[in-house]
Amino acid sequence: MPENEGSAEDRELNPSLPAAGRLWFEWWTLAVFLLMYFLLPGILAAAAWRGWIARGVWPWGAIPIQLAGLALLLWSARGMFGSWPMVWQAAGLVRWRWVWLGQGIGLSAGIALLAGAVTLGWRMAMHRLGVDFELPGTLRFFKEGSNSQIAAFALMAIGLAPVFEELAFRNALFGLLRRVTGFWPAALATGGLFALSHGSGLQFPGLVVMAVCWQWVNRRSGSLWSSILLHFFNNFFAVAILWVAVYFKIAVFE
């Protein structure tokens, strides 16, 4: 997948994309992401689990909120820049390659295995120190949620998360931090915040490794499409494995 066709640094130096407009897009992406992807769906989830609204409203009710957030982000950027090509450039959605569909499966699997090994090592090390982690929220959801809720969660994880989270972390947040720290510190900081956003102490180091790898691929390819595909394949196979485990009652939830 990495092609050395140009990095995020190259795009930033492109004079067709105004520096002020690029900075606005990064901050605006983070604002929309926090409000429409995290805050409002989080409030909806809390209300559902506390019984204030029907339990089945979550997570189906979060999907239109997140779709509206994505539409708001892109259409407001269209108004700011005046053309869709400028929006795609600001978002890093350039240089699509069909061959990435095939390459992404293998690369995503390799990165997932690396992250899994790190997670296993982390769990073993912390267990020796007397620290045991709670079951990750995703696993608890697959264990306790209804089939309808699991289907909605799968749609969010596979369809929305790869696009929205890559725009927020690998493009916007990384772009802001890289101006101050350089590539590797920005990639590590972004990866750390990405891992924290998933709320799992067990998965934290593995998610950091995964995020840094995705950032490196994004840099090498010069396109956010590459990390979106890696994120998509990772979530797709993770959801598929969990769904199979639920269906066949395989003990992965202990």
C-alpha beads as a LAMMPS data file, in Angstrom:
LAMMPS data file: protein, C-alpha beads

254 atoms
253 bonds

1 atom types
1 bond types

-500.0 500.0 xlo xhi
-500.0 500.0 ylo yhi
-500.0 500.0 zlo zhi

Masses

1 110.0

Atoms # bond

1 1 1 0.000 0.000 0.000
2 1 1 2.748 2.591 0.782
3 1 1 3.783 4.157 -2.508
4 1 1 5.886 7.217 -1.685
5 1 1 3.653 9.293 -3.943
6 1 1 3.633 12.175 -1.518
7 1 1 3.004 12.676 2.137
8 1 1 0.786 14.818 4.265
9 1 1 3.751 17.186 4.429
10 1 1 3.656 17.495 0.636
11 1 1 -0.055 18.288 0.690
12 1 1 0.493 20.958 3.298
13 1 1 2.994 22.704 1.039
14 1 1 0.567 22.703 -1.879
15 1 1 -0.170 26.376 -2.553
16 1 1 -3.668 25.592 -3.859
17 1 1 -4.773 24.868 -0.287
18 1 1 -4.691 28.071 1.823
19 1 1 -2.947 27.646 5.174
20 1 1 -5.718 29.470 7.029
21 1 1 -8.378 27.335 5.367
22 1 1 -6.504 24.150 6.164
23 1 1 -6.149 25.182 9.818
24 1 1 -9.860 26.028 9.980
25 1 1 -10.769 22.646 8.519
26 1 1 -8.670 20.779 11.088
27 1 1 -10.170 22.607 14.059
28 1 1 -13.673 22.387 12.610
29 1 1 -13.262 18.649 12.013
30 1 1 -12.337 18.123 15.661
31 1 1 -15.251 20.263 16.875
32 1 1 -17.812 18.402 14.751
33 1 1 -16.257 15.059 15.673
34 1 1 -16.442 15.722 19.413
35 1 1 -20.017 17.008 19.253
36 1 1 -21.663 14.751 16.682
37 1 1 -19.587 11.574 17.016
38 1 1 -18.903 11.492 20.768
39 1 1 -20.931 13.912 22.878
40 1 1 -24.464 13.616 21.471
41 1 1 -24.298 9.838 20.834
42 1 1 -22.755 9.448 24.301
43 1 1 -25.655 11.314 25.895
44 1 1 -28.067 9.121 23.937
45 1 1 -26.281 5.965 25.107
46 1 1 -26.321 7.083 28.743
47 1 1 -30.030 7.884 28.537
48 1 1 -30.780 4.469 27.029
49 1 1 -28.770 2.467 29.537
50 1 1 -30.211 4.416 32.482
51 1 1 -33.738 3.721 31.262
52 1 1 -34.631 7.347 30.501
53 1 1 -35.483 6.372 26.935
54 1 1 -36.208 3.030 25.276
55 1 1 -33.135 0.781 25.376
56 1 1 -33.501 -0.016 21.679
57 1 1 -32.942 3.630 20.715
58 1 1 -29.222 3.025 21.219
59 1 1 -27.237 2.649 19.063
60 1 1 -29.608 3.043 16.102
61 1 1 -30.357 6.614 17.168
62 1 1 -26.670 7.510 17.055
63 1 1 -26.321 6.658 13.368
64 1 1 -28.341 9.611 11.951
65 1 1 -26.554 11.949 14.386
66 1 1 -23.148 10.830 13.132
67 1 1 -24.250 10.933 9.494
68 1 1 -25.543 14.465 10.031
69 1 1 -22.204 15.400 11.573
70 1 1 -20.292 14.071 8.589
71 1 1 -22.606 15.911 6.189
72 1 1 -22.250 19.116 8.213
73 1 1 -18.464 18.850 8.137
74 1 1 -18.200 18.279 4.391
75 1 1 -20.860 20.748 3.240
76 1 1 -19.574 23.522 5.499
77 1 1 -16.083 22.878 4.134
78 1 1 -17.530 23.081 0.617
79 1 1 -18.883 26.504 1.503
80 1 1 -15.542 27.541 2.972
81 1 1 -13.310 26.392 0.122
82 1 1 -15.722 26.918 -2.758
83 1 1 -15.122 23.574 -4.485
84 1 1 -15.213 19.880 -3.697
85 1 1 -11.646 19.194 -4.910
86 1 1 -10.383 21.622 -2.273
87 1 1 -12.449 19.832 0.371
88 1 1 -11.009 16.445 -0.623
89 1 1 -7.506 17.871 -0.504
90 1 1 -8.028 19.385 2.958
91 1 1 -9.444 16.064 4.155
92 1 1 -6.612 14.064 2.595
93 1 1 -9.115 12.143 0.452
94 1 1 -6.890 12.079 -2.621
95 1 1 -4.984 9.540 -4.740
96 1 1 -7.442 6.665 -4.518
97 1 1 -5.985 3.353 -5.751
98 1 1 -8.152 0.287 -6.377
99 1 1 -5.177 -1.971 -5.677
100 1 1 -5.324 -0.836 -2.049
101 1 1 -8.456 -2.950 -1.577
102 1 1 -6.382 -6.098 -1.973
103 1 1 -3.264 -4.822 -0.271
104 1 1 -5.245 -3.466 2.657
105 1 1 -6.529 -6.886 3.742
106 1 1 -3.063 -8.353 4.236
107 1 1 -1.556 -5.199 5.709
108 1 1 -4.477 -4.742 8.082
109 1 1 -4.146 -8.346 9.249
110 1 1 -0.427 -7.892 9.867
111 1 1 -0.950 -4.718 11.882
112 1 1 -3.768 -6.366 13.850
113 1 1 -1.522 -9.325 14.713
114 1 1 1.203 -6.944 15.895
115 1 1 -1.284 -4.982 17.995
116 1 1 -2.712 -8.231 19.362
117 1 1 0.743 -9.429 20.402
118 1 1 1.375 -6.127 22.176
119 1 1 -1.994 -6.382 23.940
120 1 1 -1.284 -9.948 25.050
121 1 1 2.151 -8.989 26.363
122 1 1 0.642 -6.000 28.176
123 1 1 -2.024 -8.166 29.789
124 1 1 0.500 -10.769 30.933
125 1 1 2.879 -8.145 32.308
126 1 1 0.162 -6.323 34.219
127 1 1 -1.261 -9.599 35.537
128 1 1 2.133 -10.417 37.050
129 1 1 1.929 -7.065 38.816
130 1 1 -1.500 -7.926 40.180
131 1 1 -3.434 -5.698 37.786
132 1 1 -6.360 -7.254 35.912
133 1 1 -8.399 -5.343 33.374
134 1 1 -12.133 -5.246 32.921
135 1 1 -13.669 -6.692 29.794
136 1 1 -13.500 -4.081 26.975
137 1 1 -16.769 -2.264 26.412
138 1 1 -17.092 -3.640 22.882
139 1 1 -16.984 -7.216 24.131
140 1 1 -19.505 -6.458 26.874
141 1 1 -21.811 -4.914 24.290
142 1 1 -21.652 -8.007 22.072
143 1 1 -22.315 -10.152 25.124
144 1 1 -25.235 -8.163 26.543
145 1 1 -26.775 -6.305 23.585
146 1 1 -29.710 -7.474 21.490
147 1 1 -29.258 -8.620 17.894
148 1 1 -30.687 -5.312 16.672
149 1 1 -28.284 -3.307 18.821
150 1 1 -25.325 -5.399 17.720
151 1 1 -26.313 -4.871 14.071
152 1 1 -26.435 -1.103 14.572
153 1 1 -23.106 -1.138 16.393
154 1 1 -21.574 -3.156 13.553
155 1 1 -22.838 -0.600 11.038
156 1 1 -21.278 2.217 13.053
157 1 1 -17.978 0.381 13.537
158 1 1 -17.606 -0.679 9.919
159 1 1 -19.253 2.161 8.015
160 1 1 -18.888 5.338 10.071
161 1 1 -15.936 4.901 12.424
162 1 1 -13.255 4.382 9.745
163 1 1 -14.226 7.617 7.972
164 1 1 -15.013 9.882 10.921
165 1 1 -12.169 8.700 13.173
166 1 1 -9.559 8.871 10.423
167 1 1 -10.651 12.396 9.509
168 1 1 -10.414 13.422 13.159
169 1 1 -7.265 11.607 14.295
170 1 1 -5.071 10.798 11.293
171 1 1 -5.889 14.016 9.409
172 1 1 -7.039 16.866 11.673
173 1 1 -5.454 16.173 15.071
174 1 1 -2.247 14.828 13.572
175 1 1 -1.988 17.840 11.270
176 1 1 -2.294 20.246 14.194
177 1 1 0.247 18.413 16.350
178 1 1 2.747 17.802 13.563
179 1 1 3.238 21.521 13.028
180 1 1 4.594 21.708 16.567
181 1 1 6.289 18.369 17.199
182 1 1 7.180 16.634 13.936
183 1 1 5.912 13.310 12.601
184 1 1 6.756 10.682 15.228
185 1 1 5.826 12.664 18.358
186 1 1 2.585 13.724 16.670
187 1 1 1.859 10.148 15.582
188 1 1 2.443 8.833 19.114
189 1 1 0.344 11.567 20.721
190 1 1 -2.465 11.073 18.224
191 1 1 -2.272 7.313 18.703
192 1 1 -2.460 7.744 22.466
193 1 1 -5.556 9.924 22.244
194 1 1 -7.098 7.517 19.740
195 1 1 -6.519 4.641 22.171
196 1 1 -7.883 6.636 25.114
197 1 1 -11.060 7.402 23.173
198 1 1 -11.835 3.674 23.111
199 1 1 -11.883 3.528 26.916
200 1 1 -10.083 0.215 27.394
201 1 1 -7.007 -0.141 29.589
202 1 1 -6.403 -3.627 28.212
203 1 1 -6.424 -2.513 24.578
204 1 1 -4.601 0.791 25.093
205 1 1 -1.019 -0.140 24.024
206 1 1 -2.226 -2.276 21.126
207 1 1 -4.433 0.536 19.845
208 1 1 -1.516 2.973 20.067
209 1 1 0.627 0.634 17.965
210 1 1 -2.193 0.178 15.470
211 1 1 -2.818 3.928 15.199
212 1 1 0.871 4.727 14.667
213 1 1 1.069 2.088 11.928
214 1 1 -1.990 3.559 10.214
215 1 1 -0.434 7.024 10.462
216 1 1 2.776 5.766 8.878
217 1 1 0.841 4.172 6.013
218 1 1 -1.083 7.413 5.566
219 1 1 2.193 9.320 5.360
220 1 1 3.736 6.903 2.868
221 1 1 0.698 6.789 0.603
222 1 1 -0.106 10.502 0.806
223 1 1 -3.794 9.653 1.105
224 1 1 -6.232 9.263 3.969
225 1 1 -7.981 6.590 1.915
226 1 1 -5.197 4.163 2.851
227 1 1 -5.738 4.435 6.610
228 1 1 -9.525 4.485 6.157
229 1 1 -9.272 1.137 4.367
230 1 1 -7.000 -0.315 7.057
231 1 1 -9.421 0.886 9.736
232 1 1 -12.357 -0.556 7.785
233 1 1 -10.785 -3.991 7.333
234 1 1 -9.682 -4.109 10.975
235 1 1 -13.168 -3.301 12.266
236 1 1 -14.875 -5.550 9.728
237 1 1 -12.904 -8.621 10.754
238 1 1 -13.134 -7.764 14.462
239 1 1 -16.924 -7.464 14.255
240 1 1 -17.171 -10.641 12.171
241 1 1 -15.110 -12.614 14.695
242 1 1 -17.174 -11.334 17.618
243 1 1 -20.437 -12.063 15.823
244 1 1 -19.322 -15.631 15.089
245 1 1 -18.283 -16.002 18.726
246 1 1 -21.726 -14.863 19.875
247 1 1 -23.551 -17.138 17.429
248 1 1 -21.555 -20.260 18.327
249 1 1 -21.259 -19.291 22.008
250 1 1 -17.465 -19.346 21.905
251 1 1 -15.974 -18.248 25.233
252 1 1 -14.152 -15.066 24.254
253 1 1 -15.970 -12.956 26.822
254 1 1 -14.299 -14.303 29.950

Bonds

1 1 1 2
2 1 2 3
3 1 3 4
4 1 4 5
5 1 5 6
6 1 6 7
7 1 7 8
8 1 8 9
9 1 9 10
10 1 10 11
11 1 11 12
12 1 12 13
13 1 13 14
14 1 14 15
15 1 15 16
16 1 16 17
17 1 17 18
18 1 18 19
19 1 19 20
20 1 20 21
21 1 21 22
22 1 22 23
23 1 23 24
24 1 24 25
25 1 25 26
26 1 26 27
27 1 27 28
28 1 28 29
29 1 29 30
30 1 30 31
31 1 31 32
32 1 32 33
33 1 33 34
34 1 34 35
35 1 35 36
36 1 36 37
37 1 37 38
38 1 38 39
39 1 39 40
40 1 40 41
41 1 41 42
42 1 42 43
43 1 43 44
44 1 44 45
45 1 45 46
46 1 46 47
47 1 47 48
48 1 48 49
49 1 49 50
50 1 50 51
51 1 51 52
52 1 52 53
53 1 53 54
54 1 54 55
55 1 55 56
56 1 56 57
57 1 57 58
58 1 58 59
59 1 59 60
60 1 60 61
61 1 61 62
62 1 62 63
63 1 63 64
64 1 64 65
65 1 65 66
66 1 66 67
67 1 67 68
68 1 68 69
69 1 69 70
70 1 70 71
71 1 71 72
72 1 72 73
73 1 73 74
74 1 74 75
75 1 75 76
76 1 76 77
77 1 77 78
78 1 78 79
79 1 79 80
80 1 80 81
81 1 81 82
82 1 82 83
83 1 83 84
84 1 84 85
85 1 85 86
86 1 86 87
87 1 87 88
88 1 88 89
89 1 89 90
90 1 90 91
91 1 91 92
92 1 92 93
93 1 93 94
94 1 94 95
95 1 95 96
96 1 96 97
97 1 97 98
98 1 98 99
99 1 99 100
100 1 100 101
101 1 101 102
102 1 102 103
103 1 103 104
104 1 104 105
105 1 105 106
106 1 106 107
107 1 107 108
108 1 108 109
109 1 109 110
110 1 110 111
111 1 111 112
112 1 112 113
113 1 113 114
114 1 114 115
115 1 115 116
116 1 116 117
117 1 117 118
118 1 118 119
119 1 119 120
120 1 120 121
121 1 121 122
122 1 122 123
123 1 123 124
124 1 124 125
125 1 125 126
126 1 126 127
127 1 127 128
128 1 128 129
129 1 129 130
130 1 130 131
131 1 131 132
132 1 132 133
133 1 133 134
134 1 134 135
135 1 135 136
136 1 136 137
137 1 137 138
138 1 138 139
139 1 139 140
140 1 140 141
141 1 141 142
142 1 142 143
143 1 143 144
144 1 144 145
145 1 145 146
146 1 146 147
147 1 147 148
148 1 148 149
149 1 149 150
150 1 150 151
151 1 151 152
152 1 152 153
153 1 153 154
154 1 154 155
155 1 155 156
156 1 156 157
157 1 157 158
158 1 158 159
159 1 159 160
160 1 160 161
161 1 161 162
162 1 162 163
163 1 163 164
164 1 164 165
165 1 165 166
166 1 166 167
167 1 167 168
168 1 168 169
169 1 169 170
170 1 170 171
171 1 171 172
172 1 172 173
173 1 173 174
174 1 174 175
175 1 175 176
176 1 176 177
177 1 177 178
178 1 178 179
179 1 179 180
180 1 180 181
181 1 181 182
182 1 182 183
183 1 183 184
184 1 184 185
185 1 185 186
186 1 186 187
187 1 187 188
188 1 188 189
189 1 189 190
190 1 190 191
191 1 191 192
192 1 192 193
193 1 193 194
194 1 194 195
195 1 195 196
196 1 196 197
197 1 197 198
198 1 198 199
199 1 199 200
200 1 200 201
201 1 201 202
202 1 202 203
203 1 203 204
204 1 204 205
205 1 205 206
206 1 206 207
207 1 207 208
208 1 208 209
209 1 209 210
210 1 210 211
211 1 211 212
212 1 212 213
213 1 213 214
214 1 214 215
215 1 215 216
216 1 216 217
217 1 217 218
218 1 218 219
219 1 219 220
220 1 220 221
221 1 221 222
222 1 222 223
223 1 223 224
224 1 224 225
225 1 225 226
226 1 226 227
227 1 227 228
228 1 228 229
229 1 229 230
230 1 230 231
231 1 231 232
232 1 232 233
233 1 233 234
234 1 234 235
235 1 235 236
236 1 236 237
237 1 237 238
238 1 238 239
239 1 239 240
240 1 240 241
241 1 241 242
242 1 242 243
243 1 243 244
244 1 244 245
245 1 245 246
246 1 246 247
247 1 247 248
248 1 248 249
249 1 249 250
250 1 250 251
251 1 251 252
252 1 252 253
253 1 253 254
